[in-house]
Amino acid sequence: MSINKKMTTLQDPDTKQLQDVQLQLDSLQDAGITPQYMRYVLFQKMLDLYQVPKDHAMRTKSTPTRIDDPDLITQLKEMGFAKAKTYH
């Protein structure tokens, strides 16, 4: 298999998934969900990914400016949290 064919094969499902996510996000926005609330939900899902308990104080903090901030990931790891095995 050529590298170009392999890249096309690998990218096609991602493209479809990204299109599906974009449509779902558009639908949420059309329903009145604000971008700030979407960021809050994504932050909570990231905490789920790191197996942070639902009642942990970190969940009550305001959503960070950058939910992909490497310092945030470092902080989670220092607190003893790790990604769930299904997300590695």
DSSP file (Angstrom, degrees, kcal/mol; ACC not computed):
  #  RESIDUE AA STRUCTURE BP1 BP2  ACC     N-H-->O    O-->H-N    N-H-->O    O-->H-N    TCO  KAPPA ALPHA  PHI   PSI    X-CA   Y-CA   Z-CA
    1    1 A M              0   0    0      0, 0.0     2,-0.0     0, 0.0     0, 0.0   0.000 360.0 360.0 360.0 131.0    0.0    0.0    0.0
    2    2 A S     >  -     0   0    0      1,-0.1     4,-2.6     4,-0.0     5,-0.2  -0.331 360.0-115.2 -72.6 158.4    1.4    3.4   -0.9
    3    3 A I  H  > S+     0   0    0      1,-0.2     4,-2.7     2,-0.2     5,-0.2   0.880 116.5  52.4 -61.4 -38.8    1.9    6.1    1.7
    4    4 A N  H  > S+     0   0    0      2,-0.2     4,-2.4     1,-0.2    -1,-0.2   0.919 110.8  46.4 -64.6 -42.9   -0.7    8.3    0.0
    5    5 A K  H  > S+     0   0    0      2,-0.2     4,-2.4     1,-0.2    -2,-0.2   0.908 113.2  49.9 -65.4 -40.5   -3.3    5.5   -0.1
    6    6 A K  H  X S+     0   0    0     -4,-2.6     4,-2.4     2,-0.2    -2,-0.2   0.923 111.0  49.1 -63.4 -44.2   -2.6    4.7    3.5
    7    7 A M  H  X S+     0   0    0     -4,-2.7     4,-2.4     1,-0.2    -2,-0.2   0.907 111.3  49.6 -62.4 -41.9   -2.9    8.3    4.5
    8    8 A T  H  X S+     0   0    0     -4,-2.4     4,-2.1     1,-0.2    -1,-0.2   0.922 111.2  49.6 -62.2 -43.5   -6.2    8.6    2.6
    9    9 A T  H  < S+     0   0    0     -4,-2.4    -2,-0.2     1,-0.2    -1,-0.2   0.899 114.0  45.3 -62.6 -41.1   -7.5    5.5    4.3
   10   10 A L  H  X S+     0   0    0     -4,-2.4     4,-0.7     1,-0.2    -1,-0.2   0.845 115.5  46.4 -72.3 -33.5   -6.5    6.8    7.7
   11   11 A Q  H  X S+     0   0    0     -4,-2.4     4,-2.7    -5,-0.2     5,-0.2   0.789  95.1  73.6 -82.8 -27.8   -8.0   10.2    7.2
   12   12 A D  H  X S+     0   0    0     -4,-2.1     4,-2.2     1,-0.2     5,-0.2   0.921  98.6  44.7 -56.6 -49.8  -11.3    9.3    5.7
   13   13 A P  H  > S+     0   0    0      0, 0.0     4,-2.6     0, 0.0    -1,-0.2   0.901 113.7  52.0 -62.3 -37.1  -12.9    8.1    9.0
   14   14 A D  H  X S+     0   0    0     -4,-0.7     4,-2.9     2,-0.2    -2,-0.2   0.908 108.0  51.2 -63.5 -41.6  -11.5   11.1   10.8
   15   15 A T  H  X S+     0   0    0     -4,-2.7     4,-2.3     2,-0.2    -1,-0.2   0.926 111.7  46.9 -61.2 -45.2  -13.0   13.5    8.2
   16   16 A K  H  X S+     0   0    0     -4,-2.2     4,-2.4    -5,-0.2    -2,-0.2   0.916 113.0  49.1 -63.0 -43.8  -16.4   11.9    8.6
   17   17 A Q  H  X S+     0   0    0     -4,-2.6     4,-2.7     2,-0.2    -2,-0.2   0.915 111.0  49.8 -63.4 -42.3  -16.2   12.0   12.4
   18   18 A L  H  X S+     0   0    0     -4,-2.9     4,-2.6     1,-0.2    -1,-0.2   0.895 110.6  50.0 -63.8 -39.5  -15.2   15.6   12.3
   19   19 A Q  H  X S+     0   0    0     -4,-2.3     4,-2.3    -5,-0.2    -1,-0.2   0.913 111.2  49.4 -63.7 -41.9  -18.1   16.5   10.0
   20   20 A D  H  X S+     0   0    0     -4,-2.4     4,-2.2     2,-0.2    -2,-0.2   0.917 111.7  48.2 -62.9 -43.9  -20.5   14.6   12.3
   21   21 A V  H  X S+     0   0    0     -4,-2.7     4,-2.8     1,-0.2     5,-0.2   0.917 110.1  52.4 -63.1 -43.0  -19.1   16.5   15.3
   22   22 A Q  H  X S+     0   0    0     -4,-2.6     4,-2.5     1,-0.2    -2,-0.2   0.909 109.7  48.8 -60.4 -42.4  -19.4   19.8   13.5
   23   23 A L  H  X S+     0   0    0     -4,-2.3     4,-2.2     2,-0.2    -1,-0.2   0.903 112.1  48.8 -63.6 -41.1  -23.1   19.1   12.7
   24   24 A Q  H  X S+     0   0    0     -4,-2.2     4,-2.2     2,-0.2    -2,-0.2   0.904 111.6  49.0 -66.1 -40.6  -23.8   18.1   16.3
   25   25 A L  H  X S+     0   0    0     -4,-2.8     4,-2.6     2,-0.2    -2,-0.2   0.904 110.5  51.1 -64.7 -40.9  -22.1   21.3   17.5
   26   26 A D  H  X S+     0   0    0     -4,-2.5     4,-2.7     1,-0.2    -2,-0.2   0.913 109.7  50.7 -60.0 -42.7  -24.1   23.4   15.0
   27   27 A S  H  X S+     0   0    0     -4,-2.2     4,-1.3     2,-0.2    -2,-0.2   0.905 110.3  48.9 -62.6 -42.6  -27.3   21.7   16.3
   28   28 A L  H  <>S+     0   0    0     -4,-2.2     5,-2.2     2,-0.2    -2,-0.2   0.918 112.7  47.6 -63.4 -43.6  -26.4   22.5   19.9
   29   29 A Q  H ><5S+     0   0    0     -4,-2.6     3,-1.7     1,-0.2    -2,-0.2   0.905 109.1  53.5 -64.7 -41.1  -25.6   26.1   19.1
   30   30 A D  H 3<5S+     0   0    0     -4,-2.7    -1,-0.2     1,-0.3    -2,-0.2   0.791 104.1  57.8 -63.2 -27.1  -28.9   26.4   17.1
   31   31 A A  T 3<5S-     0   0    0     -4,-1.3    -1,-0.3    -3,-0.2    -2,-0.2   0.457 127.9 -98.7 -83.3  -1.0  -30.7   25.1   20.2
   32   32 A G  T < 5S+     0   0    0     -3,-1.7     2,-0.4     1,-0.3    -3,-0.2   0.498  71.8 148.0 100.8   4.1  -29.3   28.0   22.2
   33   33 A I      < -     0   0    0     -5,-2.2    -1,-0.3     1,-0.1    -2,-0.1  -0.594  43.3-132.4 -73.3 129.3  -26.3   26.3   24.0
   34   34 A T     >  -     0   0    0     -2,-0.4     4,-2.1     1,-0.1     5,-0.2  -0.441  13.5-119.2 -82.6 155.7  -23.6   28.9   24.4
   35   35 A P  H  > S+     0   0    0      0, 0.0     4,-2.3     0, 0.0     5,-0.2   0.858 115.6  57.7 -58.6 -34.6  -19.9   28.3   23.5
   36   36 A Q  H  > S+     0   0    0      1,-0.2     4,-2.1     2,-0.2     5,-0.1   0.904 106.3  47.8 -63.3 -40.8  -19.1   29.0   27.2
   37   37 A Y  H  > S+     0   0    0      2,-0.2     4,-2.5     1,-0.2    -1,-0.2   0.887 109.3  53.4 -68.1 -37.4  -21.4   26.1   28.2
   38   38 A M  H  X S+     0   0    0     -4,-2.1     4,-2.6     2,-0.2    -2,-0.2   0.907 108.4  50.2 -61.9 -40.9  -19.8   23.8   25.6
   39   39 A R  H  X S+     0   0    0     -4,-2.3     4,-2.5     2,-0.2    -2,-0.2   0.907 109.2  52.0 -62.1 -41.4  -16.4   24.6   27.0
   40   40 A Y  H  X S+     0   0    0     -4,-2.1     4,-2.4     2,-0.2    -2,-0.2   0.930 111.0  47.0 -59.9 -46.1  -17.7   23.8   30.5
   41   41 A V  H  X S+     0   0    0     -4,-2.5     4,-2.4     1,-0.2    -2,-0.2   0.914 111.8  50.3 -63.6 -43.4  -19.0   20.4   29.3
   42   42 A L  H  X S+     0   0    0     -4,-2.6     4,-2.2     2,-0.2    -1,-0.2   0.888 109.8  51.2 -62.7 -38.5  -15.7   19.7   27.5
   43   43 A F  H  X S+     0   0    0     -4,-2.5     4,-2.1     2,-0.2    -2,-0.2   0.924 110.3  48.7 -63.5 -44.1  -13.8   20.5   30.6
   44   44 A Q  H  X S+     0   0    0     -4,-2.4     4,-2.0     1,-0.2    -2,-0.2   0.890 110.8  50.9 -63.2 -38.8  -16.0   18.2   32.7
   45   45 A K  H  X S+     0   0    0     -4,-2.4     4,-2.4     2,-0.2    -1,-0.2   0.871 107.6  53.3 -66.4 -36.0  -15.5   15.4   30.0
   46   46 A M  H  X S+     0   0    0     -4,-2.2     4,-1.6     2,-0.2    -2,-0.2   0.906 108.0  50.2 -64.6 -39.5  -11.7   15.9   30.2
   47   47 A L  H  <>S+     0   0    0     -4,-2.1     5,-2.7     1,-0.2    -2,-0.2   0.878 108.9  52.6 -64.8 -36.1  -11.9   15.5   34.0
   48   48 A D  H ><5S+     0   0    0     -4,-2.0     3,-2.0     3,-0.2    -2,-0.2   0.926 105.0  55.3 -59.8 -44.2  -13.9   12.3   33.3
   49   49 A L  H 3<5S+     0   0    0     -4,-2.4    35,-2.5     1,-0.3    -1,-0.2   0.855 109.3  46.4 -58.3 -36.7  -11.1   11.2   31.0
   50   50 A Y  T 3<5S-     0   0    0     -4,-1.6    32,-0.6    33,-0.2    -1,-0.3   0.271 116.5-117.3 -90.9  11.1   -8.7   11.6   33.9
   51   51 A Q  T < 5 +     0   0    0     -3,-2.0    -3,-0.2     1,-0.2    -2,-0.1   0.810  50.3 169.9  61.3  35.4  -11.0    9.8   36.3
   52   52 A V      < -     0   0    0     -5,-2.7    -1,-0.2    -6,-0.1    -2,-0.1  -0.666  40.6-109.0 -76.8 126.2  -11.6   12.8   38.6
   53   53 A P    >   -     0   0    0      0, 0.0     3,-1.8     0, 0.0     6,-0.2  -0.159  20.7-118.0 -57.3 150.5  -14.5   11.9   41.0
   54   54 A K  T 3  S+     0   0    0      1,-0.3    -2,-0.1    -3,-0.0    -6,-0.0   0.775 114.3  48.2 -60.5 -28.1  -17.8   13.7   40.4
   55   55 A D  T 3  S+     0   0    0      4,-0.0    -1,-0.3     3,-0.0     2,-0.1   0.279  82.7 126.3 -99.0  11.8  -17.5   15.3   43.9
   56   56 A H    X   -     0   0    0     -3,-1.8     3,-1.6     1,-0.1     4,-0.4  -0.427  67.8-124.5 -72.1 143.7  -13.9   16.5   43.6
   57   57 A A  G >> S+     0   0    0      1,-0.3     3,-1.4     2,-0.2     4,-0.7   0.781 106.1  69.8 -58.8 -29.0  -13.2   20.2   44.3
   58   58 A M  G >4 S+     0   0    0      1,-0.3     3,-0.6     2,-0.2    -1,-0.3   0.807  92.0  59.7 -61.6 -27.8  -11.6   20.6   40.9
   59   59 A R  G <4 S+     0   0    0     -3,-1.6    -1,-0.3     1,-0.2    -2,-0.2   0.698 100.9  54.3 -74.0 -18.5  -15.0   20.1   39.2
   60   60 A T  G <4 S+     0   0    0     -3,-1.4    -1,-0.2    -4,-0.4    -2,-0.2   0.596  87.7  98.9 -92.1 -10.7  -16.5   23.2   41.1
   61   61 A K  S << S-     0   0    0     -4,-0.7     2,-0.0    -3,-0.6    -3,-0.0  -0.315  88.2 -92.1 -69.4 158.6  -13.7   25.5   39.8
   62   62 A S        -     0   0    0      1,-0.1    -1,-0.1    -2,-0.0    -2,-0.1  -0.352  53.6 -86.3 -68.4 155.3  -14.5   27.8   36.9
   63   63 A T        -     0   0    0      1,-0.1    -1,-0.1    -3,-0.1   -23,-0.1  -0.426  50.9-115.0 -63.6 128.4  -13.6   26.4   33.5
   64   64 A P        -     0   0    0      0, 0.0     3,-0.2     0, 0.0    -1,-0.1  -0.215  18.5-116.0 -62.6 156.7   -9.9   27.3   32.7
   65   65 A T  S    S+     0   0    0      1,-0.3     2,-0.5     2,-0.1     3,-0.1   0.905 110.3  31.1 -58.4 -42.7   -9.2   29.6   29.9
   66   66 A R    >   -     0   0    0      1,-0.1     3,-1.3     2,-0.0    -1,-0.3  -0.944  64.2-173.2-120.0 109.3   -7.4   26.8   28.1
   67   67 A I  T 3  S+     0   0    0     -2,-0.5    -1,-0.1     1,-0.3    -2,-0.1   0.607  90.7  55.5 -76.4  -8.4   -8.7   23.3   28.8
   68   68 A D  T 3  S+     0   0    0     -3,-0.1    -1,-0.3     4,-0.0     5,-0.0   0.177  76.7 140.2-103.0  16.3   -5.8   21.9   26.9
   69   69 A D    X>  -     0   0    0     -3,-1.3     4,-1.5     1,-0.2     3,-0.9  -0.416  51.6-143.3 -63.2 123.2   -3.3   23.7   29.1
   70   70 A P  H 3> S+     0   0    0      0, 0.0     4,-2.4     0, 0.0     5,-0.2   0.821 100.5  60.4 -58.2 -30.9   -0.3   21.4   29.7
   71   71 A D  H 3> S+     0   0    0      1,-0.2     4,-2.4     2,-0.2     5,-0.1   0.854 101.8  53.1 -65.2 -33.3   -0.1   22.8   33.3
   72   72 A L  H <> S+     0   0    0     -3,-0.9     4,-2.3     2,-0.2    -1,-0.2   0.916 109.3  47.6 -65.8 -43.4   -3.6   21.6   34.0
   73   73 A I  H  X S+     0   0    0     -4,-1.5     4,-2.3     2,-0.2    -2,-0.2   0.908 111.8  50.9 -63.5 -42.0   -2.6   18.0   32.8
   74   74 A T  H  X S+     0   0    0     -4,-2.4     4,-2.7     1,-0.2    -2,-0.2   0.913 109.2  51.2 -61.1 -43.2    0.5   18.2   35.0
   75   75 A Q  H  X S+     0   0    0     -4,-2.4     4,-1.7     2,-0.2    -2,-0.2   0.915 109.3  50.0 -61.2 -44.0   -1.7   19.3   38.0
   76   76 A L  H  <>S+     0   0    0     -4,-2.3     5,-2.6     1,-0.2    -1,-0.2   0.920 112.2  47.6 -60.6 -43.6   -4.0   16.4   37.4
   77   77 A K  H ><5S+     0   0    0     -4,-2.3     3,-1.5     1,-0.2    -2,-0.2   0.896 109.3  53.2 -65.5 -40.3   -1.1   13.9   37.3
   78   78 A E  H 3<5S+     0   0    0     -4,-2.7    -1,-0.2     1,-0.3    -2,-0.2   0.810 105.0  55.7 -64.3 -29.2    0.4   15.4   40.4
   79   79 A M  T 3<5S-     0   0    0     -4,-1.7    -1,-0.3    -5,-0.2    -2,-0.2   0.489 126.7-103.3 -80.9  -2.5   -2.9   14.9   42.2
   80   80 A G  T < 5S+     0   0    0     -3,-1.5     2,-0.3     1,-0.3    -3,-0.2   0.562  76.2 136.5  95.8   9.1   -2.7   11.2   41.2
   81   81 A F      < -     0   0    0     -5,-2.6     2,-0.3    -6,-0.2    -1,-0.3  -0.665  27.2-179.1 -91.7 146.6   -5.1   11.2   38.4
   82   82 A A        -     0   0    0    -32,-0.6     3,-0.1    -2,-0.3    -5,-0.0  -0.960  35.5 -86.5-139.9 157.0   -4.4    9.4   35.1
   83   83 A K        -     0   0    0     -2,-0.3   -33,-0.2     1,-0.1   -34,-0.1  -0.323  50.4-104.5 -60.1 142.0   -6.2    8.8   31.9
   84   84 A A    >   -     0   0    0    -35,-2.5     3,-2.3     1,-0.1     4,-0.2  -0.429  32.0-114.9 -62.9 145.2   -8.6    5.9   31.8
   85   85 A K  G >  S+     0   0    0      1,-0.3     3,-1.3     2,-0.2    -1,-0.1   0.790 113.1  64.9 -56.9 -30.7   -7.1    3.0   29.8
   86   86 A T  G 3  S+     0   0    0      1,-0.2    -1,-0.3     2,-0.1    -2,-0.0   0.645 102.0  50.7 -68.4 -13.1   -9.8    3.3   27.1
   87   87 A Y  G <         0   0    0     -3,-2.3    -1,-0.2     1,-0.2    -2,-0.2   0.353 360.0 360.0-106.7   5.1   -8.4    6.8   26.2
   88   88 A H    <         0   0    0     -3,-1.3    -1,-0.2    -4,-0.2    -2,-0.1   0.495 360.0 360.0 -75.8 360.0   -4.7    5.9   25.8
